[in-house]
């Protein structure tokens, strides 16, 4: 299986790949510019890419993930 193949699918390109707890190309830069107002960070908190579903990315603060506060996750369109 190639690094870009997910669970037997043969979709081409980075945008077609679903990642769990991973980062797509440019995702972090886009997320940080968009999430600063939606999910403000405090202390040593950080953003975690919860899911990348090719059409949307779901981001959550690391502190919310640790407390299983999934309701605070934010979806960003790709």
C-alpha positions, 0 to 999 in steps of 0.5 A: 500500500502506498503512503497516499492509499487509505484502507484500500482506496486508490484516490489520487492526491493529498486532498483525497486522503483521509487522515486521523490525528494527522495534518494535510498540506497547509492545514496547520497554517489555514487552521491557525489563522481561522481558529484563533477567533473560534477556539482561543488558546490559553497557556500551553494549549494547542490545536489538534487535527481530529479528522481530515475528511477531504472536504472538511477538517475537524480541529479541537484544542488539546485540552478539550480532547484530553477532557473528551469535550468533542462539542467544542471541535470546529469544522473548517471547509477545505 
